[in-house]
Amino acid sequence: MPMVIPSIPENEQDRLRELYRLEILDTAYEEEFDEIVQLASRICQVPISLISLVEASRQWFKARVGLDATETPRDVSFCAHALVPDITMLEVEDAKLDERFYDNPLVLSDPNIRFYAGVPLVTRNGYKLGTLCVIDSKPHKLNEEQGFFLKVLGNQVVKMLEMRIINKESERQKLLIEQQNSTQNRIISIIAHDIRNPLSSMKQAMDMDAFNQLSIEDWSMIRKQFVHQIGGTIDLLNNIVEWGTLQISGAAQVTERVHLYELVADKLDVARLTASLKKIELVNLADESIFLHTHPDILNFILRNLLSNAIKFTHQGSVSIFAQRDKNQIHIAVSDTGIGMCEEALQDLLGKKIARTSYGTNNEKGSGLGLMLVQEFITSLHGSLRIESEQGKGTTVHLYLPA
């Protein structure tokens, strides 16, 4: 009768989810786990001790003493036999006399297992992840005290695994709080610099008008400037709110399947009224067959900003969004026939670390914040950005995203 393959527990899928939740597989060796197996080996007076975690097709050793292998297949694993219900310790005094293991490759060759004892590592949710086990190349039997201490050490391993993930989650929360504080500070800084100034100017003008310090002609000119300032300020606020929401909510962690042509069409429809007022034709050149898994809110933010910029710096021309699959990446290009930039201005734009005010063809006020955030978000999508521009002929912003 050939060796017995370990049976699969009825709760296998839930058990594996619990194992993956702990984020322990294939991690580096850690001193506190190594000390457990060293202690187990000493107490049980055997040369080999392992912390074995049983995955779908293998058992992987988080800690080991007396064995060079880092993992073995699950179907020859002794530890996998301990995953079934009602086993609190699996002890095999002589594997060659046990019909389950006598012809097991681990018995017939290195490490020549004859004795095995393993206590299941049971989480607080009741799932068996693997075992703390001790092994010898000659027959053996644990006394009552050794069996007790092996179980105590096994319980300690589970507590260490749980504490490890609690500490990691604590670190993640700490990092998230730091990121949120940084985001809030950045928002406050932008509001103080780019929003307070135009609002202060408008208040000053209205105060002067209230005291009849402005002529009708001056007030008429100032009101026209208000329209541009308010438009620019609203754009800036939209960027700040949208960027801050994405940062704080962690939306960058959620991906969806996106039909790129429809996304581009939606952005163009929203911008159509603004474009028509400047006699700009909007063109969708995206390949209709392209679907990609990405962060839709972030991609929305990027396209909205690039489209808004293209319209801002164009008059009586066209703005197009092109997209095609190019090997392992998606190439998106937002092009306009607007005023463009000279090489010096382009290099200054790409190299600047702070937002800079610029004005569109209808004197629309912009802070430059949009492009800065676009560059930040492209990096978060593991993509890249390139800009081509020629003064008097227009600008094209190329985006390259993983397919």
C-alpha positions in Angstrom: 0.0 0.0 0.0 1.6 3.3 -1.1 2.0 6.3 1.3 -1.1 8.3 2.2 -1.5 11.7 0.6 -2.6 14.3 3.2 -6.3 15.0 3.0 -7.6 18.5 2.2 -9.5 20.2 5.1 -13.1 21.1 4.4 -12.3 24.7 5.3 -9.3 24.8 3.0 -10.2 28.1 1.2 -10.9 29.9 4.4 -7.8 28.4 5.9 -5.6 29.7 3.1 -7.2 33.1 3.3 -6.3 33.2 7.0 -2.7 32.2 6.1 -2.4 34.9 3.5 -3.9 37.5 5.9 -0.9 37.1 8.1 1.5 38.1 5.2 4.1 35.7 6.5 4.9 33.4 3.5 8.3 33.8 1.9 9.4 36.5 4.4 12.9 36.7 5.7 14.0 34.7 8.7 13.4 36.4 12.0 15.4 35.8 15.2 12.4 35.3 17.5 11.0 32.5 15.3 14.5 30.9 15.0 14.8 30.9 18.8 11.5 28.9 19.1 12.7 26.1 16.9 16.1 26.0 18.7 14.3 25.7 22.0 11.9 23.0 20.7 14.9 21.0 19.4 16.6 21.2 22.8 13.6 20.4 24.8 12.6 17.4 22.7 16.3 16.3 22.2 16.1 15.9 18.5 18.3 17.5 15.7 15.5 19.0 13.6 12.7 21.5 14.4 10.6 23.5 12.0 7.9 26.1 11.9 6.0 24.8 8.9 3.3 26.7 7.1 1.2 24.7 4.7 0.1 26.5 1.5 -2.0 25.1 -1.4 0.8 23.0 -2.9 3.8 23.3 -0.6 4.9 23.6 3.0 7.2 26.5 3.7 9.5 26.8 6.7 9.4 30.2 8.5 12.1 28.9 10.9 14.2 25.8 10.8 17.1 24.2 12.6 19.0 21.0 11.4 17.5 21.1 7.9 18.8 22.9 4.8 15.6 22.8 2.7 13.3 25.8 2.9 10.2 24.1 1.6 8.8 20.7 0.4 5.8 19.7 -1.7 2.6 19.4 0.3 1.8 15.9 -0.8 4.8 14.5 1.0 4.4 16.7 4.0 4.0 15.2 7.5 2.7 18.5 8.7 -0.2 18.6 6.3 -1.6 15.5 8.0 -2.0 17.5 11.2 -4.4 20.0 9.6 -7.5 17.7 9.9 -9.9 18.3 12.8 -9.4 16.8 16.3 -5.6 16.5 16.1 -3.9 18.4 18.9 -0.5 16.7 18.2 0.5 14.3 15.5 3.3 12.0 16.7 4.9 9.3 14.5 7.3 7.2 16.6 8.7 5.2 13.7 7.8 6.3 10.2 9.0 3.1 8.6 6.4 1.2 10.6 3.5 3.6 9.8 1.5 2.8 6.6 1.0 6.5 6.0 4.7 7.3 5.7 6.8 4.2 5.2 7.6 4.9 1.6 7.5 8.7 1.8 10.4 10.2 -0.1 11.3 12.2 3.1 11.6 8.8 4.9 13.5 6.9 2.2 16.0 9.8 1.6 17.3 13.0 3.1 16.3 14.0 5.8 15.5 10.3 6.5 12.6 10.9 8.9 11.9 8.2 11.4 10.4 10.2 14.2 8.0 13.2 13.8 5.9 15.2 16.3 4.0 18.3 15.3 1.5 20.5 17.1 -0.9 22.5 14.8 -0.6 26.3 14.7 -4.2 27.2 15.3 -5.2 30.9 15.0 -7.8 32.6 17.2 -10.3 32.1 14.3 -9.8 28.3 14.5 -7.7 27.8 11.4 -4.7 25.5 11.3 -1.9 27.1 9.3 0.8 24.5 9.8 2.8 23.1 12.7 5.6 23.5 15.0 7.3 20.2 14.6 10.4 18.2 15.7 12.1 15.5 13.7 14.7 12.8 14.2 16.4 10.3 11.9 15.8 7.5 14.5 12.7 6.3 16.3 11.7 8.4 19.2 8.9 9.2 21.6 8.2 12.4 23.5 7.6 12.2 27.2 4.6 14.0 28.7 6.6 17.1 29.7 8.2 17.4 26.2 4.7 17.2 24.6 3.4 19.9 26.9 6.2 22.3 26.2 5.9 21.7 22.4 2.3 22.7 22.6 3.2 25.8 24.7 5.8 26.8 22.1 3.3 26.2 19.3 0.8 28.6 21.0 3.6 31.1 21.3 4.3 30.9 17.5 0.6 31.7 16.8 0.7 34.7 19.1 3.9 35.9 17.4 2.3 35.6 14.0 -0.8 37.5 15.1 1.3 40.2 16.8 3.4 40.5 13.7 0.4 41.4 11.5 -1.0 43.7 14.2 2.3 45.6 14.3 2.4 45.8 10.5 -1.2 47.1 10.4 -0.2 49.7 13.1 2.7 50.8 10.9 0.3 51.1 7.9 -2.1 53.2 9.9 0.7 55.4 11.2 1.9 55.9 7.6 -1.6 56.7 6.4 -2.0 59.3 9.2 1.3 60.8 8.2 0.2 60.9 4.6 -3.2 62.5 5.5 -1.5 65.1 7.6 0.9 65.9 4.8 -2.0 66.1 2.4 -3.9 68.5 4.7 -0.8 70.7 5.2 -0.3 70.8 1.5 -3.9 71.8 0.9 -3.7 74.5 3.6 -0.5 75.9 1.9 -2.1 76.0 -1.5 -5.2 77.6 -0.2 -3.2 80.2 1.6 -1.1 81.1 -1.4 -3.2 80.6 -4.5 -6.8 81.1 -3.3 -6.4 83.8 -0.6 -4.6 86.2 -2.9 -7.3 86.5 -5.6 -10.1 86.6 -3.0 -8.2 89.3 -1.1 -7.9 91.3 -4.4 -11.6 91.0 -5.1 -12.5 92.0 -1.5 -10.3 95.1 -1.8 -11.9 96.1 -5.1 -15.4 95.7 -3.6 -14.4 97.8 -0.6 -13.1 100.5 -2.8 -16.4 100.4 -4.8 -18.4 100.6 -1.6 -16.7 103.9 -0.8 -17.1 105.2 -4.3 -13.4 105.2 -5.0 -13.8 103.5 -8.4 -15.1 105.0 -11.6 -17.7 103.2 -13.7 -15.1 102.3 -16.3 -12.7 101.0 -13.6 -15.4 98.9 -12.0 -16.5 97.5 -15.4 -12.9 96.4 -16.1 -12.4 94.9 -12.7 -15.6 92.9 -13.0 -14.3 91.3 -16.2 -11.1 90.4 -14.3 -13.2 88.9 -11.5 -14.8 86.5 -14.0 -11.3 85.1 -15.0 -10.1 85.1 -11.4 -13.2 83.2 -10.1 -12.9 80.7 -13.0 -9.3 80.0 -12.2 -10.0 79.8 -8.4 -12.8 77.3 -9.0 -10.5 75.1 -11.1 -7.9 75.3 -8.4 -10.4 74.3 -5.7 -11.7 71.4 -7.8 -8.1 70.1 -8.2 -7.4 70.5 -4.5 -10.6 68.8 -3.4 -10.3 66.0 -5.9 -6.6 65.4 -5.2 -7.1 65.5 -1.4 -10.0 63.1 -1.6 -8.1 60.6 -3.6 -5.1 60.8 -1.2 -7.0 60.6 2.0 -9.6 58.0 1.0 -6.9 55.7 -0.5 -8.7 55.5 -3.8 -5.4 54.8 -5.4 -5.6 51.3 -4.0 -8.8 50.4 -6.0 -8.6 49.3 -9.7 -11.4 48.7 -12.1 -11.7 47.6 -15.7 -12.0 50.9 -17.8 -13.2 51.3 -21.4 -10.8 54.0 -22.5 -12.8 55.3 -25.4 -15.9 55.8 -23.3 -13.9 57.5 -20.6 -12.4 59.9 -23.2 -15.9 60.5 -24.7 -17.2 61.4 -21.2 -14.4 63.9 -20.6 -14.9 65.5 -24.0 -18.7 65.8 -23.5 -18.2 67.6 -20.2 -15.8 70.1 -21.8 -17.8 70.6 -25.0 -19.6 73.9 -23.9 -16.3 75.5 -22.7 -14.6 74.5 -26.0 -17.5 75.8 -28.1 -17.2 79.2 -26.6 -13.7 79.4 -27.9 -14.6 77.7 -31.2 -12.5 74.6 -30.5 -13.3 71.3 -32.1 -13.0 68.3 -29.7 -11.9 65.0 -31.3 -11.9 61.4 -29.8 -9.1 59.4 -31.4 -9.0 56.6 -28.8 -9.0 53.0 -30.0 -12.4 51.6 -29.1 -10.9 48.2 -28.4 -8.8 49.3 -25.4 -9.7 48.2 -21.9 -7.3 48.5 -19.0 -7.3 47.8 -15.3 -6.5 51.1 -13.6 -7.6 53.6 -11.0 -10.6 55.3 -12.7 -10.8 58.3 -10.4 -7.1 59.1 -10.9 -7.3 58.6 -14.7 -10.4 60.9 -14.7 -8.4 63.5 -12.8 -5.5 63.3 -15.2 -7.6 63.5 -18.4 -9.7 66.3 -17.1 -6.7 68.5 -16.2 -4.9 67.9 -19.5 -8.1 68.6 -21.5 -8.8 71.7 -19.5 -5.2 73.0 -20.1 -5.4 72.2 -23.8 -8.6 74.2 -24.1 -7.2 77.0 -22.0 -4.3 77.6 -24.3 -6.2 77.1 -27.6 -8.5 79.4 -29.6 -10.3 78.6 -32.8 -8.5 75.3 -33.2 -8.8 71.7 -32.1 -8.1 69.5 -29.2 -7.8 65.7 -29.6 -7.3 62.7 -27.3 -5.5 59.8 -28.9 -5.0 56.4 -27.4 -3.6 53.1 -28.6 -2.1 49.9 -27.2 1.7 49.7 -27.9 3.1 46.3 -26.8 2.9 46.3 -23.0 1.8 49.8 -22.5 -1.1 52.2 -23.3 -0.1 55.4 -25.1 -2.5 58.3 -24.5 -1.8 61.7 -26.2 -3.7 65.0 -25.5 -3.0 67.4 -28.3 -4.0 70.9 -29.1 -3.4 73.5 -31.9 -2.9 76.3 -29.4 -0.2 78.8 -28.6 2.4 76.3 -27.6 5.6 77.0 -25.8 9.2 77.6 -26.7 11.9 75.1 -25.6 13.0 77.2 -22.7 9.5 77.6 -21.3 8.9 73.8 -21.7 12.0 72.9 -19.8 11.0 75.4 -17.1 7.5 73.9 -16.9 8.9 70.3 -16.6 11.6 71.2 -14.1 9.7 73.4 -11.7 8.9 72.2 -8.2 6.2 74.8 -7.4 3.1 75.8 -9.3 3.3 78.9 -11.4 0.5 81.2 -12.6 -0.1 81.3 -16.3 -2.9 82.7 -18.5 -4.8 81.2 -21.3 -5.9 82.6 -24.7 -8.9 84.3 -23.0 -6.8 85.5 -20.1 -8.0 82.5 -18.0 -6.0 82.3 -14.8 -4.2 79.0 -13.9 -1.9 78.1 -11.1 0.0 75.3 -12.7 -1.0 73.0 -9.9 -3.0 70.7 -12.2 0.1 69.6 -14.2 2.1 69.1 -11.0 -0.6 66.8 -9.7 -0.9 65.0 -13.0 2.8 64.2 -12.9 2.3 63.0 -9.3 -0.6 60.7 -10.2 1.1 59.4 -13.4 3.9 58.2 -11.2 1.4 56.5 -8.8 0.1 54.6 -11.8 3.6 53.4 -12.6 3.4 55.4 -15.8 5.4 58.2 -17.4 4.7 61.6 -19.0 6.3 63.4 -21.9 5.5 66.8 -23.4 6.1 68.1 -26.9 5.4 71.7 -27.7 6.2 74.3 -30.4 5.4 78.0 -30.0 2.5 79.0 -32.2 1.7 75.4 -33.2 0.4 73.7 -30.1 1.3 71.2 -27.4 1.0 67.4 -27.0 1.2 65.6 -23.6 2.0 61.9 -24.0 1.1 59.5 -21.2 2.4 56.0 -21.0 0.6 53.6 -18.7 1.1 49.8 -18.1 -1.3 47.7 -20.1 
